[in-house]
Amino acid sequence: MQVSVESLGSLERKITFRVPSERLETQVGGRLREIARTTRLKGFRPGKVPAKVVEQRFGEQVRAEELDRLLREGFDQAVRENSLQIAGAPRIAPEGEAGEGELAFTATFEIVPDFGDIDLEKLEVVRHTAEVAEDDIDRMIENLRLQRRSWSAVTRGAAKGDAVDVETWSQIGDERLPAEGAERGVTVLGSGAMYPEIEDALVGLAKGEEKALDVTFPADWRVPQLAGKQATVHVKIEQVSEQQLPEVDGAFIRSFGVKSGEMAQFRTEIRSNLERELKGALMNRLRREVGEQLVAAFAHVELPPKLVETEAKSLLRQTVEQARRNGQNPNVAEDAHNDFLEPARKRVLVGLLVGEVARRNQLKLDPKRVNETMRLIASTYEEPQQVIEMYRNDPQLMSGLQNRVMEEQVIDWIAERAKHTEQSLSFQDAIGPQG
């Protein structure tokens, strides 16, 4: 195979492969003969399937597989011989100037920039610590009670914590929303599900009572017709219900999978779950800390533009999908990904630096840490062993897990060598959103 490499810019390269057609056909022929000896087709004895039938049935697939193998071998060889560090997946396409008796392809790709000296000791990282306290376990038990609460209708006025069935409609000048009737829904007072001013107006109203109030909605309000406008909002209570919380007894405890029904074991399992959640939250904080330091230290480095653009488009897709899950239908402009270029640049920069630190320091994936992470993930499901088997039997799932663990290993490795200070947080602050 003839391979040539040319530079298309500071961070873009093109490899051209020229493969003799005869070599490809020889390998395809060998594979087809092997298939003919071992395959079983209806109407033919084993090992007696005619070559023409094998070619018709398997030829196209085998030819594609063998060509892909040859190209990957050539590409990997060229990368090694030219000491190239690949950033992102190559784009492979047929080359139009193939000579007689040969196949030609080009692979265009970007490379990792030269980061120069990566002095980790100059980084300043805050490593947060936290522990699960007894009151955190108490709070979780109360949350579990809330999940299992029941409701009973009452005739008194609504209070915080009550569920109210409410009808609403709004008037904006001459426009009525909705045009006919009213919107119906159920909300728990104090949950913040409704606009605060409207929710506060419901407190004290009993079944059948109604109220009208003038509300000025913020410009970013989730209902476009109301955003940034003043409206008269009409509310009517259809029903008020108060919550009934279950007792934390043996039956309640067993309903969460604790067969003994004992409080001590229940609290132990809750602690284990909270500690797992805390561990993930602290790693996310450390990942952000290290990432911010790396971005600040290497912001001047030129990054592969196509890789940044691909990441920006990925961030846009995630945002659109999240909006649709929330019942919105965003209108996405063709160049909308440009709004995500800056966060995409930061993510690409951190990802490439993490990979470069791992390569330069010959950091290897820790199988024990992979298994530990896999067990932690599986423990959140009712059938942990099934989840473990799913990971082990799905190469894509396992690859994603290994990439995650490897990134965490490198982040830990960087943080250990940076100037770091510890900052203690409560459990609630640790798992809460980062500012």
PAPASE-273611 format. One record per residue (C-alpha): residue in one letter; chain; x, z negated, y negated. Coordinates in pm, 1 decimal. Each point is the difference from the previous one (the first is absolute). Layout:
# residues N
 r c       xx       zz       yy
 A A        X        Z        Y
...
//
This chain:
# residues 435
 r c       xx       zz       yy
 M A      0.0      0.0      0.0
 Q A    133.6     97.0   -343.3
 V A    -64.4   -258.7   -269.9
 S A     79.3     20.3   -371.2
 V A    -62.0   -256.1   -275.7
 E A    -44.3     76.4   -368.4
 S A    -72.5   -213.7   -304.6
 L A   -319.4     68.3   -197.3
 G A     65.2   -274.7   -254.7
 S A    150.7   -344.1    -28.3
 L A   -227.7   -146.7    266.2
 E A   -147.1    300.7    182.4
 R A    156.3    190.0    287.7
 K A    -92.3    294.4    221.3
 I A    114.7     52.0    357.3
 T A    -39.2    344.0    158.7
 F A    -17.4     23.6    381.3
 R A     65.2    322.5    187.8
 V A    -92.5    -20.7    365.8
 P A     61.7    286.4    245.5
 S A   -337.4    106.5    136.9
 E A    157.7     28.6    344.5
 R A     96.9   -369.0     -0.4
 L A   -353.6   -105.7    -82.5
 E A   -152.5    229.5    262.3
 T A    248.3   -126.0    263.1
 Q A   -105.7   -358.7    -60.3
 V A   -368.7     94.5     -7.2
 G A     39.7    190.9    326.3
 G A    165.6   -299.1    166.1
 R A   -280.0   -231.4   -109.0
 L A   -269.3    240.9    121.8
 R A    168.7     35.2    341.0
 E A      7.7   -379.3     29.0
 I A   -368.7    -15.0    -91.8
 A A    -79.1    266.5    258.6
 R A    164.1   -212.7    271.3
 T A   -183.4   -319.9    -88.8
 T A   -332.0     90.0   -163.0
 R A   -331.6     -1.3    182.4
 L A   -261.6    255.3   -103.0
 K A   -334.5     56.6    161.8
 G A      8.5    300.7    233.0
 F A    375.4    -12.9     65.4
 R A    211.1   -188.9    248.7
 P A    255.7   -243.8   -145.7
 G A    315.7    189.3    -96.4
 K A   -168.6    338.6     44.6
 V A   -148.0     51.9   -348.0
 P A     99.6    354.5   -116.5
 A A    250.1     12.5   -287.1
 K A   -241.2    208.1   -209.0
 V A   -269.8   -268.1     29.4
 V A    246.9   -274.7    -93.2
 E A    112.0    204.4   -302.7
 Q A   -358.6     53.3   -116.5
 R A    -90.4   -364.6     51.2
 F A    310.6   -180.2   -126.4
 G A    222.7    258.2   -171.5
 E A   -106.0    -58.2   -359.6
 Q A     22.6   -377.9     22.9
 V A    338.3      3.6    177.0
 R A    144.9    251.6   -246.7
 A A   -108.8   -217.5   -294.8
 E A    147.4   -313.3    161.8
 E A    333.9    165.5     81.6
 L A     31.8    151.3   -347.3
 D A    -76.3   -338.9   -156.1
 R A    266.8   -159.6    220.3
 L A    260.5    260.8    -95.7
 L A    -75.4    -40.7   -370.2
 R A     17.0   -378.8     19.5
 E A    333.9     19.3    183.6
 G A    139.4    238.4   -260.7
 F A   -135.2   -204.0   -288.1
 D A    137.1   -329.3    136.8
 Q A    338.5    163.9     64.7
 A A     19.2    139.8   -353.9
 V A    -98.0   -338.0   -146.4
 R A    272.5   -179.2    197.6
 E A    272.6    257.4    -69.2
 N A    -73.0     -1.1   -373.5
 S A    -50.6   -380.9    -22.2
 L A   -342.8     44.6   -158.7
 Q A   -241.8   -290.9    -53.5
 I A   -350.3    146.8     19.4
 A A   -276.4   -119.7   -235.4
 G A   -342.9     94.2    130.0
 A A   -100.7    259.7    259.2
 P A    149.2    352.5    -10.0
 R A   -223.5    300.8    -69.8
 I A     72.9    261.1    267.4
 A A   -110.5    363.6    -35.9
 P A     94.2    338.5    154.0
 E A    280.7    186.0   -177.9
 G A    -94.2    357.5    -84.6
 E A    352.6    145.0     34.3
 A A     48.8    -55.8    371.9
 G A    231.5    250.3    167.3
 E A    -80.6    199.0    310.7
 G A    -19.4   -215.3    308.9
 E A    -14.0   -326.4   -189.3
 L A   -246.1   -247.6   -145.3
 A A     71.7   -152.4   -340.5
 F A   -149.5   -308.4   -162.4
 T A     72.6   -204.2   -310.4
 A A    -33.8   -375.5    -43.7
 T A    -26.8   -117.1   -360.0
 F A     36.9   -369.6    -68.0
 E A    116.3   -264.7   -244.1
 I A    286.2   -242.1     47.4
 V A     55.6   -365.0    -87.0
 P A    173.4    -34.5   -337.7
 D A    341.8   -160.4    -34.1
 F A    -68.6   -359.8    -99.0
 G A    366.3    -82.6    -46.0
 D A     98.2   -362.6     48.5
 I A   -298.9   -212.6    104.4
 D A    107.7   -347.0   -111.1
 L A   -268.8   -230.6    130.3
 E A    164.6   -311.5   -144.4
 K A   -101.6    116.6   -349.6
 L A   -369.0    -16.2     88.3
 E A   -194.9   -312.8    -97.9
 V A   -287.3    -73.2    235.3
 V A   -258.8   -279.4     -3.1
 R A    -87.0   -100.4    356.1
 H A   -337.6   -176.2     11.9
 T A    -75.6   -271.4    252.1
 A A   -326.8   -167.2     97.0
 E A   -155.1   -209.9    274.9
 V A   -346.6    -40.0    146.0
 A A   -141.3   -338.4   -105.2
 E A   -288.1   -193.6    152.6
 D A   -227.5     82.3   -293.0
 D A     66.7    371.9     61.7
 I A   -139.1    -50.9    351.4
 D A   -297.5   -189.7   -144.5
 R A    -64.1    287.7   -241.2
 M A      8.6    252.4    284.3
 I A   -248.8   -204.9    203.6
 E A   -234.4      2.6   -300.1
 N A     42.5    376.8    -24.9
 L A    -89.4     32.3    369.1
 R A   -311.3   -211.9    -60.6
 L A    -94.4    235.3   -284.9
 Q A     37.9    296.7    234.8
 R A   -251.4   -158.3    240.1
 R A   -244.0   -128.5   -261.8
 S A   -371.3     69.8     15.9
 W A   -252.5     28.3   -283.2
 S A   -341.4   -150.2    -60.8
 A A   -240.8     97.1   -277.3
 V A    -76.3   -254.8   -273.9
 T A   -251.2     -9.8   -285.2
 R A    224.7   -166.1   -260.6
 G A    208.0    178.2   -261.3
 A A    321.2    169.5    114.9
 A A    327.9   -192.6    -16.6
 K A    364.7     84.0     58.9
 G A     57.6     63.3    369.0
 D A   -355.3    126.3     60.7
 A A    -73.1    351.8    122.4
 V A   -248.6    187.8   -216.7
 D A   -191.6    316.2     77.4
 V A    -12.9    170.0   -338.4
 E A   -146.0    312.3   -158.2
 T A    179.2    149.6   -301.5
 W A    -47.5    292.5   -234.5
 S A    163.4     83.0   -333.0
 Q A   -101.0    169.1   -323.1
 I A    262.5    183.4   -209.7
 G A   -175.1    139.6   -305.8
 D A   -253.4    246.2    137.1
 E A    164.1     14.0    344.1
 R A   -123.5   -214.7    289.1
 L A    218.2    -82.1    304.7
 P A   -129.7     64.1    255.0
 A A   -251.5    247.4   -141.0
 E A   -275.8   -155.4    213.9
 G A    -38.7   -332.7    176.6
 A A    290.6   -244.2     24.2
 E A    320.3    -56.6    193.3
 R A    -25.8   -270.5    263.9
 G A    278.7   -212.2    137.9
 V A    107.5   -342.7    118.7
 T A    278.5   -200.9   -159.8
 V A    138.1   -350.5     32.9
 L A     14.2   -166.2   -340.0
 G A    356.7    -89.0    -84.6
 S A    149.0    273.5    219.5
 G A     73.6    226.4   -296.6
 A A   -162.2    300.9    167.2
 M A   -214.1     69.9   -307.6
 Y A    104.0     29.8   -364.0
 P A     58.0   -365.8   -106.4
 E A   -248.9      1.8   -286.5
 I A   -275.3    133.8    227.8
 E A     84.9   -242.2    280.1
 D A    -12.1   -296.4   -241.3
 A A   -345.2    111.3   -117.5
 L A   -133.0    -34.1    356.4
 V A     82.1   -371.0     18.3
 G A   -318.6   -202.8    -35.1
 L A   -241.3    285.0     77.2
 A A   -243.8    -56.5    288.0
 K A   -177.6    251.2    221.8
 G A   -211.6    241.5   -207.3
 E A    165.8    -87.1   -332.4
 E A    171.5    264.2   -211.2
 K A    217.5     30.5   -307.5
 A A    137.5    268.0   -234.5
 L A    341.4    -29.2   -162.5
 D A    224.0    216.7   -216.6
 V A    334.2     73.5    162.5
 T A    302.7    190.2   -129.0
 F A    189.1    138.5    300.0
 P A    378.4     51.9     -4.2
 A A    140.1    352.5    -22.7
 D A    129.3    -14.7    357.6
 W A   -326.1   -122.8    155.2
 R A    -55.8    138.5    348.6
 V A   -335.8    163.2    -89.8
 P A     93.5    303.3   -216.1
 Q A   -341.3     17.3   -173.0
 L A     46.9   -357.9   -125.2
 A A    374.4     -3.4    -70.0
 G A     76.0    -86.1   -362.0
 K A   -369.6    -12.2    -97.8
 Q A   -251.2   -260.2   -111.5
 A A   -310.9    -24.1    216.9
 T A   -305.2   -216.1     43.1
 V A     11.4   -117.9    359.6
 H A   -322.9   -114.1    166.0
 V A     29.1   -234.6    300.0
 K A   -268.3   -138.3    229.7
 I A     46.6   -250.8    280.9
 E A   -168.5     96.2    326.7
 Q A    127.0   -295.5    202.6
 V A    235.5   -296.7    -26.6
 S A    173.2   -130.1    313.1
 E A    229.1   -297.3     43.3
 Q A    283.1     -9.5    251.1
 Q A      2.8   -213.2    313.8
 L A    354.0    -71.2    122.8
 P A     56.4    -69.1    371.6
 E A    148.6   -325.4    120.6
 V A    360.0     17.6    122.1
 D A    -81.5   -113.6    353.1
 G A    111.1    107.5    345.7
 A A   -232.7    300.1      8.5
 F A    122.7    119.8   -338.8
 I A    365.2    -34.5    107.6
 R A    -57.3    176.9    332.7
 S A   -163.5    291.9   -182.0
 F A    347.6     80.2   -139.1
 G A    158.0     22.9    344.3
 V A    124.6   -359.0     33.1
 K A   -135.9    -72.4    347.1
 S A     61.2   -375.8    -11.5
 G A   -211.9    -38.5   -313.0
 E A    247.1   -263.3   -121.6
 M A     74.6    -34.7   -371.5
 A A    372.7    -59.0     50.3
 Q A     46.0    327.4    187.8
 F A   -222.7    178.8   -251.8
 R A    219.3   -115.2   -286.8
 T A    314.8     94.2    192.3
 E A   -125.1    355.8     49.7
 I A   -106.6     28.2   -363.3
 R A    345.8   -118.4   -106.2
 S A    159.0    265.8    221.7
 N A   -215.1    272.1   -154.6
 L A     71.1   -117.0   -354.7
 E A    373.5    -17.3     68.2
 R A     -9.6    358.5    126.4
 E A   -183.3    106.8   -316.6
 L A    247.0   -195.0   -212.4
 K A    298.6    159.4    169.0
 G A   -132.9    347.3    -81.7
 A A    -77.5    -98.1   -359.1
 L A    348.4   -142.9    -57.3
 M A    157.4    315.3    144.2
 N A   -209.7    213.5   -235.6
 R A    120.6   -210.8   -292.4
 L A    360.8     31.6    112.7
 R A    -43.0    374.9     48.7
 R A   -128.1     27.9   -355.7
 E A    279.0   -220.1   -138.3
 V A    273.6    200.5    170.8
 G A   -171.3    328.1    -89.3
 E A    -16.2    -85.3   -369.8
 Q A    369.1    -92.2     -2.5
 L A     99.2    322.7    176.3
 V A   -210.5    209.1   -238.6
 A A    156.3   -169.0   -303.0
 A A    354.5     44.9    134.2
 F A    -36.2    364.9    107.8
 A A   -259.5    140.4   -241.1
 H A    259.9    250.8   -124.4
 V A     38.4    172.5    338.4
 E A   -153.3    347.1     36.3
 L A   -259.9      9.6    278.1
 P A   -121.0    286.5    220.8
 P A   -287.3    147.3   -209.8
 K A   -205.1    136.0    289.0
 L A     17.8   -332.0    181.6
 V A   -121.3   -181.3   -312.9
 E A   -282.6    251.4    -43.3
 T A   -105.1    -40.9    363.7
 E A     -9.1   -378.0    -42.7
 A A   -205.3     34.4   -321.6
 K A   -255.4    215.2    181.0
 S A    -14.6   -256.3    279.0
 L A    -69.8   -279.4   -252.7
 L A   -272.7    213.9   -157.0
 R A   -164.9     57.2    339.3
 Q A      2.6   -374.0     72.1
 T A   -160.4    -72.5   -338.3
 V A   -270.3    263.5     50.8
 E A    -75.9   -125.4    352.2
 Q A    -29.9   -357.0   -127.5
 A A   -236.4    112.6   -276.4
 R A   -218.3    183.4    251.7
 R A    -12.0   -306.6    224.5
 N A   -128.9   -186.8   -304.4
 G A   -283.3    250.6    -37.9
 Q A    158.4    203.8   -278.7
 N A     51.9    376.4     -1.2
 P A    296.6     63.1   -231.3
 N A     56.7    343.6   -150.6
 V A    369.0     70.0     68.4
 A A    185.9    247.3   -222.0
 E A    254.5    235.5    155.5
 D A    289.7   -178.1   -171.1
 A A   -139.3   -352.7     42.4
 H A    301.8    -99.7    207.5
 N A    210.6     11.6   -318.3
 D A   -149.3   -338.4    -93.6
 F A    166.7   -145.6    310.7
 L A    349.0    145.2    -49.1
 E A    150.7   -319.8   -141.8
 P A   -114.1   -233.5    281.6
 A A     89.6    276.1    247.3
 R A    349.8     21.3   -144.0
 K A     44.9   -375.4     42.2
 R A   -122.3      6.6    360.3
 V A    225.4    293.0     88.7
 L A    300.1   -163.7   -168.7
 V A    -48.8   -328.6    186.7
 G A    -63.4    177.8    330.8
 L A    315.6    211.9    -28.6
 L A    211.2   -298.6   -105.7
 V A   -126.9   -211.0    289.7
 G A     88.7    282.8    238.5
 E A    342.4     43.8   -159.0
 V A     78.3   -372.5     21.7
 A A    -96.3      5.8    368.7
 R A    217.2    307.3     64.9
 R A    309.0   -122.5   -186.8
 N A    -10.8   -339.9    164.8
 Q A    -99.3    131.7    342.8
 L A   -305.7   -224.8     15.6
 K A   -192.1     41.5    324.3
 L A   -361.5    -64.7     85.2
 D A    -48.4   -342.1    160.0
 P A   -219.9     46.3    312.0
 K A    -84.0   -373.2      2.1
 R A   -136.3     24.6   -353.6
 V A   -204.0    306.5     97.8
 N A   -154.8   -187.6    293.0
 E A    -64.9   -306.0   -213.7
 T A   -173.3    206.5   -268.8
 M A   -201.8    184.4    262.0
 R A   -114.4   -330.0    154.2
 L A    -94.6   -134.6   -342.6
 I A   -209.2    308.3    -71.0
 A A   -161.6    -15.9    342.8
 S A    -85.8   -369.3    -39.4
 T A   -253.6     86.5   -269.5
 Y A   -214.2    187.0    256.7
 E A   -224.6   -133.2    275.7
 E A    200.1    177.1    273.5
 P A    367.5    -29.5   -108.0
 Q A    143.5    151.2    317.9
 Q A   -205.2    316.7    -44.8
 V A    138.4     39.9   -351.6
 I A    356.8    -45.5    126.4
 E A    -56.2    264.9    268.4
 M A   -149.6    233.6   -264.0
 Y A    318.5    -26.0   -206.8
 R A    223.0     49.9    301.2
 N A   -190.0    310.4    111.4
 D A    -32.1    163.2   -343.7
 P A    334.6    135.1   -130.0
 Q A   -141.4     52.6   -349.9
 L A   -129.2   -356.8    -27.0
 M A    325.7   -139.6    136.4
 S A    206.7    212.7   -237.4
 G A   -198.5   -131.0   -297.4
 L A     52.0   -357.7    119.3
 Q A    373.3     54.7     48.6
 N A     34.3    151.3   -347.9
 R A   -180.7   -300.0   -149.8
 V A    220.4   -249.9    186.0
 M A    318.0    188.2    -88.9
 E A    -95.9     -1.6   -368.0
 E A    -65.3   -375.8     14.7
 Q A    337.4    -55.8    168.0
 V A    181.5    190.2   -274.2
 I A   -196.5   -177.0   -275.7
 D A    102.0   -336.3    152.3
 W A    361.7    119.2     31.0
 I A      9.8    106.9   -366.1
 A A   -161.4   -323.5   -121.0
 E A    253.3   -211.0    189.9
 R A    289.7    171.5   -177.8
 A A   -154.4      8.9   -345.8
 K A      8.4   -287.9   -245.6
 H A   -320.4   -173.5     96.3
 T A   -190.8   -304.9   -108.6
 E A   -287.3   -164.8    182.2
 Q A   -336.2    -64.0   -159.5
 S A   -259.8   -213.8    176.0
 L A   -365.2    108.3     -9.3
 S A   -321.2   -143.7    133.6
 F A   -156.6    185.6    290.3
 Q A   -280.7    130.1   -224.0
 D A    243.4    129.9   -262.1
 A A    222.9    155.0    264.7
 I A   -277.8    204.6    160.4
 G A   -166.3     82.2   -331.8
 P A     50.6    323.6   -195.0
 Q A    337.7     43.4   -165.2
 G A     13.0     38.1   -374.8
//
